[in-house]
Amino acid sequence: MSRDAVVKALTAPDLSAVVDLVVWVEGGVAHAANHLGTVRLHSDGSHEVTAGVDPVASEDPMAFLPYEAELTAAGPRLSTDNAYPYAAQRILSLFGDVDRSPDVAVIHTPRHWFVDEGGHPGEHGSLDVIQSRAPLVMSGSGVAKLGFVDDHARLVDVAPTLAVLSGVPAHDLRDAEGAELDGRALTAYLEPQPDGQPRRVVGILWDGAHCGDLLHLAQTGELPGVARLIERGLALRGGAVAEFPSVTLTNHTSILTGVGPGRHGVLGNVYFDRALQERVVPNDAESWHRSAEWLRPGVRTVFEMVNDHVPHRGSTRTASVDEAIDRGADYGTMALLRAAGGFESAATDLGDLLPDPASSPFVVSPEHLEDAYFRWSVQVDDLGLQQVLQLWETAEDAPTLTWWAHVVTDAGHHGGGPRSVIARDSLRQSDARLVVFLDHLEALGVLDEVTFLLTADHGFEGADPSVTGSWTPALDALGIAYRDEGPGFVYVL
């Protein structure tokens, strides 16, 4: 059975409510199709329509800005009314792994409600601009004070930017095999370090934090910690474009390696490895601590880049708090779990160590603790703050590079979608923890000496309970052996 037959089945008009796009690579060229038409997407940005109309008419990374434009465009929309930034580059990267890339990838429509297949009221994973738009805020020592900037970056730019800020020479922004990274250091927003010494750098990830709403709440005073960062630096209104798919582990890995999934190997939260003939699920409580095992050999993490060039100034050079992709860090939460050995579940074994969420000073609405993911996330993030404060107990022993991941923002946005009560509660929670840390640095007298970069791994859109359906029957009707992982990664067996 040819790939053409699979694509034809998935792009039938009766699936248009749930299938936004089907994408694949053939002959080194990215392709995208839906019920409206088919297009070849070339790396130079050109579009070659081969049938119907161009289903990926816009690649504008600044689409639906200012934020009010996103609010008015929140309803169901055709792909021709949407935007898909860096479409060719991101599709080509996804299909760059011989063993792990699917034959085709199916992209849900922005409003697809598929809770019976693992979906949520708030969703992400698409190639589209809103689900791919993560916030990017930079602040503090060495960052230009520009406030809100009408520009965008890419998440693969985060690792090289953190590396340069931490003292890695620009010529060493390469992978382990000497190839240039996919991302670039955002030097246009940085000021030279007068004495040439590395800065103390803190990278912060609020998993799933919605870019537009985060900046809106910062402007209106509801996120005073983020506002404090922006006052001392800048925020890109267009945020940072995630790699495709715009899911957690794919983009955590891209953020911390500076390369896309076709190079680092973490294709999604779940995928199939043909060489091993096994299903791989990196984004799971039982496997987060193992995530670095799936990195391809040529990959370097930002922790490895920094440790190769920056001398010890204290007990640690690099620290990774509550982050799965921690390979090379001198301190790592997941490394502590791996060292424990013999446990069945990281979440279970952490149970006795995690703080009581009902006693958390950061929970404003206790009713949200009824959501199991939200409740667990509060515990993890409270423990994360404890770790960061311990790492920064004194300025002298603080790491050169600290990476601090948060989970509750993902739980809040999955639980209700962007702008929901639970999503905004999660943002305010994370902001309150940030304020505690900023106040601590100020008390140490080093706040002005620290550089901050705050981002997320993807954006979010709200699903619509009226937009239901599945493409599984269409695939089943073909009478072929296949796997649909995600769902969305289709492997023809």
C-alpha positions as CSV (number, residue, x, y, z in Angstrom):
1,M,0.0,0.0,0.0
2,S,1.5,3.3,-1.1
3,R,1.9,6.4,1.0
4,D,-0.4,8.1,-1.6
5,A,-3.3,5.9,-0.6
6,V,-2.7,6.8,3.1
7,V,-2.6,10.5,2.3
8,K,-5.7,10.3,0.1
9,A,-7.7,8.6,2.9
10,L,-6.6,11.1,5.5
11,T,-7.4,14.1,3.4
12,A,-10.9,13.1,2.5
13,P,-13.4,16.0,2.9
14,D,-15.4,14.2,5.5
15,L,-12.3,14.3,7.8
16,S,-11.8,18.0,7.4
17,A,-13.2,18.8,10.8
18,V,-10.5,16.8,12.6
19,V,-7.5,16.7,10.1
20,D,-5.9,20.1,9.6
21,L,-2.9,18.8,7.5
22,V,-1.1,15.7,6.5
23,V,2.6,16.1,6.1
24,W,5.5,14.0,4.8
25,V,8.9,14.2,3.0
26,E,9.6,12.8,-0.4
27,G,12.8,13.3,-2.4
28,G,14.2,15.7,0.3
29,V,11.2,18.0,-0.1
30,A,8.5,18.7,2.5
31,H,4.9,18.1,1.5
32,A,1.6,19.2,3.1
33,A,-1.9,18.3,2.1
34,N,-5.5,18.5,3.2
35,H,-9.0,18.4,1.6
36,L,-8.2,21.8,0.0
37,G,-5.0,21.0,-1.9
38,T,-1.4,19.8,-1.8
39,V,1.8,21.8,-1.8
40,R,5.6,21.2,-1.9
41,L,7.4,23.3,0.7
42,H,10.9,24.1,-0.3
43,S,13.7,25.1,2.1
44,D,14.1,28.5,0.5
45,G,10.5,29.4,1.5
46,S,8.9,28.8,-1.9
47,H,5.6,27.0,-2.3
48,E,4.8,24.7,-5.2
49,V,1.1,23.9,-5.3
50,T,0.5,20.6,-7.0
51,A,-3.3,20.3,-6.5
52,G,-6.1,22.6,-5.5
53,V,-5.1,25.6,-3.4
54,D,-2.1,26.0,-1.1
55,P,-3.2,24.5,2.3
56,V,-0.2,26.3,4.0
57,A,-0.7,29.7,2.5
58,S,1.0,31.6,5.3
59,E,4.1,31.0,7.3
60,D,3.9,34.3,9.1
61,P,5.5,33.8,12.6
62,M,3.8,37.0,13.7
63,A,0.3,36.0,12.7
64,F,-2.6,36.8,15.1
65,L,-0.7,39.7,16.7
66,P,-1.4,41.9,18.5
67,Y,-3.0,39.6,21.1
68,E,-6.4,41.0,20.4
69,A,-6.2,39.5,16.9
70,E,-5.7,36.1,18.4
71,L,-8.8,36.5,20.6
72,T,-11.0,37.4,17.7
73,A,-9.7,34.5,15.6
74,A,-10.2,31.9,18.3
75,G,-13.0,30.0,16.5
76,P,-12.6,27.0,14.2
77,R,-10.7,28.0,11.0
78,L,-9.4,26.5,7.8
79,S,-5.7,26.0,7.3
80,T,-5.8,28.8,4.7
81,D,-6.8,31.2,7.5
82,N,-4.0,30.0,9.7
83,A,-0.2,30.3,9.7
84,Y,2.6,27.7,9.9
85,P,6.0,29.3,10.6
86,Y,9.1,27.7,9.1
87,A,6.9,24.9,7.7
88,A,9.5,23.3,5.4
89,Q,12.4,23.4,8.0
90,R,10.3,22.0,10.8
91,I,8.7,19.2,8.7
92,L,12.1,18.2,7.2
93,S,13.5,18.0,10.7
94,L,10.7,15.7,11.9
95,F,11.3,13.4,9.1
96,G,15.1,13.4,9.4
97,D,15.5,10.3,11.5
98,V,15.7,7.1,9.5
99,D,14.5,4.8,12.2
100,R,12.1,6.9,14.2
101,S,10.4,9.3,11.8
102,P,6.8,8.3,10.7
103,D,5.8,7.7,7.1
104,V,3.3,10.6,7.4
105,A,2.3,12.9,10.3
106,V,-1.4,13.9,10.8
107,I,-2.1,17.2,12.4
108,H,-5.2,17.8,14.4
109,T,-7.4,20.8,13.5
110,P,-6.9,23.5,16.2
111,R,-10.3,22.8,17.8
112,H,-10.3,19.0,17.6
113,W,-11.7,17.4,20.7
114,F,-10.2,14.0,21.1
115,V,-10.2,13.3,24.8
116,D,-11.2,9.7,24.2
117,E,-7.8,9.3,22.4
118,G,-5.7,11.1,25.0
119,G,-6.6,14.7,24.2
120,H,-7.5,17.5,26.7
121,P,-9.7,20.6,26.8
122,G,-6.4,22.5,26.1
123,E,-4.3,21.1,23.3
124,H,-1.0,21.5,21.4
125,G,1.2,19.6,19.0
126,S,0.3,21.3,15.7
127,L,2.5,23.0,13.2
128,D,0.3,26.1,13.5
129,V,1.5,29.4,14.9
130,I,-0.5,29.6,18.2
131,Q,0.3,26.0,19.3
132,S,3.9,26.6,18.3
133,R,4.3,30.0,19.9
134,A,6.2,29.9,23.2
135,P,7.0,33.0,25.2
136,L,10.6,34.4,25.2
137,V,11.6,36.9,27.9
138,M,15.2,37.9,28.5
139,S,16.4,40.0,31.4
140,G,19.2,41.2,33.6
141,S,22.9,41.5,33.1
142,G,23.9,41.8,29.5
143,V,20.4,42.1,28.1
144,A,19.3,45.2,26.2
145,K,16.4,47.0,28.0
146,L,13.9,47.2,25.1
147,G,10.6,46.2,26.7
148,F,8.1,44.6,24.4
149,V,9.7,43.9,21.0
150,D,7.8,43.1,17.8
151,D,10.0,40.2,16.8
152,H,10.2,36.4,17.2
153,A,12.9,33.7,17.7
154,R,12.9,29.9,17.6
155,L,13.2,27.6,20.5
156,V,16.4,26.1,19.0
157,D,17.9,29.5,19.6
158,V,17.7,29.1,23.4
159,A,20.6,26.6,23.9
160,P,23.1,28.7,21.9
161,T,22.0,31.9,23.7
162,L,22.3,30.3,27.1
163,A,25.7,28.9,26.1
164,V,27.1,32.2,24.9
165,L,25.8,34.0,28.0
166,S,27.5,31.3,30.1
167,G,30.9,31.9,28.5
168,V,30.9,29.4,25.6
169,P,32.8,30.8,22.6
170,A,30.6,31.4,19.5
171,H,32.8,29.1,17.4
172,D,32.0,26.1,19.7
173,L,28.2,26.3,19.2
174,R,28.3,22.9,17.5
175,D,27.1,19.4,18.1
176,A,29.4,16.6,19.2
177,E,30.3,15.8,15.5
178,G,31.3,19.4,14.8
179,A,28.2,20.5,12.8
180,E,26.6,23.8,13.4
181,L,23.5,24.0,15.5
182,D,20.1,24.6,14.0
183,G,19.6,27.6,16.3
184,R,21.6,30.8,16.7
185,A,22.6,32.9,19.7
186,L,20.3,35.9,20.0
187,T,23.3,38.3,20.2
188,A,21.3,41.2,18.7
189,Y,19.6,41.5,22.2
190,L,22.8,41.0,24.2
191,E,25.4,43.5,25.3
192,P,29.1,42.5,25.5
193,Q,30.4,41.4,28.9
194,P,33.0,44.0,29.8
195,D,35.5,41.8,31.5
196,G,34.9,38.8,29.3
197,Q,33.9,36.6,32.2
198,P,30.8,34.3,32.0
199,R,27.7,35.6,33.6
200,R,25.5,33.7,36.1
201,V,22.6,32.6,33.9
202,V,19.2,31.3,35.0
203,G,17.0,29.6,32.3
204,I,13.4,29.1,33.3
205,L,10.8,27.0,31.5
206,W,7.1,27.2,32.2
207,D,5.8,24.2,30.4
208,G,3.0,25.0,28.1
209,A,2.7,28.7,29.1
210,H,0.6,30.5,26.6
211,C,2.7,33.4,25.1
212,G,0.0,35.9,24.4
213,D,-1.8,35.5,27.8
214,L,1.5,35.5,29.7
215,L,2.5,38.8,28.2
216,H,-1.0,40.2,28.6
217,L,-1.1,39.3,32.3
218,A,2.4,40.7,32.8
219,Q,1.2,44.0,31.3
220,T,-1.9,44.2,33.4
221,G,0.1,43.6,36.6
222,E,-1.2,40.0,37.3
223,L,2.3,38.5,36.8
224,P,4.6,40.9,38.7
225,G,7.6,38.6,38.5
226,V,7.5,38.4,34.7
227,A,6.8,42.2,34.6
228,R,9.9,42.7,36.7
229,L,12.0,40.7,34.2
230,I,10.6,42.6,31.3
231,E,11.3,45.9,33.0
232,R,15.0,44.9,33.2
233,G,15.1,43.4,29.7
234,L,12.7,42.5,26.9
235,A,9.9,40.2,25.7
236,L,9.4,39.2,22.1
237,R,5.7,39.6,21.2
238,G,6.1,36.8,18.6
239,G,7.7,34.5,21.2
240,A,9.8,31.6,20.1
241,V,8.6,29.1,17.5
242,A,8.6,25.5,18.7
243,E,9.8,22.6,16.6
244,F,7.2,20.2,15.1
245,P,5.4,18.5,16.7
246,S,4.9,21.3,19.3
247,V,4.9,18.8,22.2
248,T,6.8,18.6,25.5
249,L,9.8,16.3,25.2
250,T,10.5,17.2,21.5
251,N,10.9,20.8,22.5
252,H,12.5,20.4,25.8
253,T,15.2,18.5,23.9
254,S,15.4,21.1,21.1
255,I,15.6,23.9,23.7
256,L,18.5,22.3,25.5
257,T,20.5,21.1,22.4
258,G,19.9,23.8,19.8
259,V,18.8,21.2,17.2
260,G,15.5,19.9,15.8
261,P,14.0,16.4,16.4
262,G,15.5,14.9,13.2
263,R,19.0,15.4,14.8
264,H,18.4,14.9,18.5
265,G,16.1,11.9,18.0
266,V,13.3,12.7,20.4
267,L,10.6,12.7,17.7
268,G,7.6,13.2,20.0
269,N,6.1,12.3,23.4
270,V,5.6,8.9,21.9
271,Y,7.0,7.4,18.7
272,F,8.0,4.0,17.2
273,D,11.6,3.0,16.7
274,R,11.9,0.7,13.6
275,A,15.4,-0.5,14.5
276,L,14.5,-1.5,18.0
277,Q,10.9,-2.6,17.0
278,E,9.6,-0.9,20.1
279,R,7.3,1.9,21.1
280,V,9.2,4.7,22.9
281,V,7.3,6.9,25.4
282,P,9.7,9.6,26.8
283,N,7.0,11.8,28.2
284,D,5.7,9.6,31.1
285,A,6.2,9.6,34.8
286,E,8.0,6.3,34.6
287,S,10.4,7.4,31.9
288,W,11.2,11.1,32.3
289,H,14.3,10.3,34.3
290,R,15.5,8.2,31.3
291,S,14.8,10.8,28.6
292,A,18.4,11.5,27.8
293,E,18.9,7.9,26.9
294,W,17.1,8.5,23.6
295,L,19.4,11.3,22.4
296,R,21.2,10.6,19.2
297,P,25.1,10.3,19.6
298,G,25.9,13.5,17.8
299,V,23.9,15.7,20.2
300,R,25.4,17.9,22.9
301,T,23.3,19.5,25.6
302,V,23.9,23.0,26.7
303,F,25.2,21.6,30.0
304,E,27.9,19.7,28.2
305,M,28.7,22.8,26.1
306,V,29.1,25.0,29.2
307,N,31.0,22.4,31.2
308,D,33.5,22.0,28.3
309,H,34.5,25.7,28.6
310,V,33.6,27.2,31.9
311,P,35.8,26.5,35.0
312,H,34.3,25.7,38.4
313,R,33.5,28.8,40.4
314,G,31.6,27.0,43.1
315,S,30.3,23.5,43.9
316,T,28.6,23.2,40.5
317,R,28.9,24.8,37.1
318,T,25.6,23.6,35.7
319,A,22.3,22.6,37.4
320,S,19.1,21.1,36.0
321,V,16.1,21.3,38.2
322,D,13.0,19.1,37.3
323,E,14.2,18.8,33.7
324,A,14.2,15.5,31.8
325,I,17.0,16.4,29.4
326,D,19.7,16.9,32.0
327,R,22.7,15.0,30.5
328,G,26.0,16.6,31.5
329,A,24.6,18.8,34.3
330,D,26.7,18.7,37.4
331,Y,23.4,18.7,39.4
332,G,20.2,17.2,38.1
333,T,16.9,16.2,39.7
334,M,16.5,13.3,37.3
335,A,20.1,12.2,37.9
336,L,19.2,11.9,41.6
337,L,16.3,9.6,40.6
338,R,18.5,7.6,38.3
339,A,21.1,7.2,41.0
340,A,18.4,5.8,43.4
341,G,18.0,2.8,41.1
342,G,15.5,-0.1,41.3
343,F,12.3,2.0,41.3
344,E,9.3,1.4,39.1
345,S,8.1,4.9,38.9
346,A,9.8,8.3,39.4
347,A,6.5,9.7,40.5
348,T,5.8,7.0,43.0
349,D,9.3,7.1,44.5
350,L,9.1,10.8,44.9
351,G,5.9,10.6,46.8
352,D,7.4,10.7,50.3
353,L,9.6,13.7,49.3
354,L,7.0,15.8,47.6
355,P,5.5,18.6,49.6
356,D,1.8,18.5,50.6
357,P,0.0,20.4,47.8
358,A,-2.8,21.4,50.2
359,S,-0.3,23.3,52.3
360,S,1.4,25.1,49.3
361,P,1.5,28.9,49.8
362,F,1.2,29.2,46.0
363,V,-2.2,27.6,45.6
364,V,-4.9,30.2,45.3
365,S,-7.8,28.0,44.3
366,P,-7.7,24.7,46.3
367,E,-10.5,23.2,44.1
368,H,-8.0,22.9,41.2
369,L,-6.1,20.3,43.3
370,E,-8.9,17.9,42.4
371,D,-7.2,17.6,39.0
372,A,-4.6,14.9,39.6
373,Y,-2.1,16.3,37.1
374,F,-2.4,19.8,38.6
375,R,-2.1,18.5,42.1
376,W,1.1,16.6,41.3
377,S,2.5,19.6,39.4
378,V,2.1,21.8,42.4
379,Q,4.1,19.3,44.5
380,V,6.9,19.1,41.8
381,D,7.1,22.8,41.4
382,D,7.2,23.5,45.1
383,L,10.1,21.0,45.4
384,G,11.7,22.7,42.4
385,L,11.7,26.0,44.2
386,Q,13.3,24.4,47.2
387,Q,16.1,23.0,45.0
388,V,16.8,26.3,43.3
389,L,17.0,28.1,46.6
390,Q,19.4,25.5,47.9
391,L,21.6,25.8,44.8
392,W,21.6,29.6,45.3
393,E,22.1,29.5,49.0
394,T,25.2,31.6,48.5
395,A,26.2,33.6,45.4
396,E,29.7,32.2,45.6
397,D,28.6,28.6,45.2
398,A,25.8,29.2,42.7
399,P,26.0,27.5,39.3
400,T,27.1,29.4,36.2
401,L,24.0,28.0,34.5
402,T,20.9,27.0,36.3
403,W,18.0,25.5,34.3
404,W,14.6,25.4,36.2
405,A,11.6,23.7,34.7
406,H,8.0,24.1,35.9
407,V,5.1,21.7,35.3
408,V,1.9,23.3,36.7
409,T,1.5,25.7,33.8
410,D,1.1,22.7,31.5
411,A,-1.4,21.1,33.8
412,G,-3.4,24.3,34.0
413,H,-3.6,24.8,30.3
414,H,-4.4,21.2,29.6
415,G,-7.1,21.3,32.2
416,G,-9.0,24.3,30.8
417,G,-7.3,25.6,27.8
418,P,-5.7,29.1,27.5
419,R,-7.3,32.0,29.4
420,S,-9.3,29.5,31.5
421,V,-9.4,30.0,35.3
422,I,-7.2,27.1,36.0
423,A,-4.7,28.1,33.3
424,R,-4.3,31.6,34.7
425,D,-4.1,30.2,38.2
426,S,-1.1,28.1,37.0
427,L,0.6,31.2,35.6
428,R,0.1,33.2,38.7
429,Q,1.5,30.3,40.8
430,S,4.6,30.1,38.7
431,D,5.0,33.8,38.9
432,A,4.7,33.8,42.7
433,R,7.6,31.2,42.9
434,L,9.6,33.4,40.5
435,V,9.1,36.4,42.8
436,V,10.4,34.4,45.8
437,F,13.5,33.6,43.8
438,L,14.0,37.1,42.6
439,D,13.6,38.4,46.1
440,H,16.2,35.9,47.3
441,L,18.7,37.1,44.8
442,E,18.1,40.6,45.7
443,A,18.7,39.8,49.4
444,L,22.0,38.2,48.3
445,G,22.9,41.4,46.6
446,V,23.4,39.7,43.2
447,L,20.1,40.3,41.3
448,D,21.8,42.8,39.0
449,E,24.6,40.3,38.1
450,V,22.3,37.5,36.9
451,T,20.9,37.0,33.4
452,F,17.5,35.4,33.0
453,L,15.8,33.7,30.0
454,L,12.2,32.6,30.5
455,T,10.4,30.5,27.9
456,A,8.1,27.5,27.3
457,D,8.1,24.4,25.1
458,H,4.9,25.2,23.1
459,G,1.7,27.2,23.0
460,F,-1.9,26.1,23.5
461,E,-5.3,26.3,22.0
462,G,-8.7,25.4,23.4
463,A,-10.5,22.4,22.0
464,D,-14.2,22.5,21.1
465,P,-16.4,19.7,22.4
466,S,-18.5,19.9,19.3
467,V,-15.5,19.2,17.0
468,T,-15.2,15.4,17.4
469,G,-14.3,12.5,15.2
470,S,-11.3,10.3,14.4
471,W,-9.2,9.4,11.4
472,T,-8.7,5.8,12.7
473,P,-11.7,4.3,10.7
474,A,-10.2,5.8,7.5
475,L,-6.9,4.1,8.1
476,D,-8.5,0.8,9.2
477,A,-10.5,0.8,5.9
478,L,-7.3,0.6,3.9
479,G,-6.7,-2.9,5.1
480,I,-3.0,-2.3,5.8
481,A,-0.8,-2.9,8.9
482,Y,0.0,0.4,10.5
483,R,0.8,2.1,13.8
484,D,-0.7,5.4,14.8
485,E,1.4,6.8,17.7
486,G,0.3,10.0,19.5
487,P,-2.1,9.8,17.7
488,G,-0.6,11.5,14.6
489,F,2.5,9.6,13.7
490,V,1.5,7.0,11.1
491,Y,4.0,4.2,10.4
492,V,3.1,1.8,7.6
493,L,4.3,-1.7,8.6
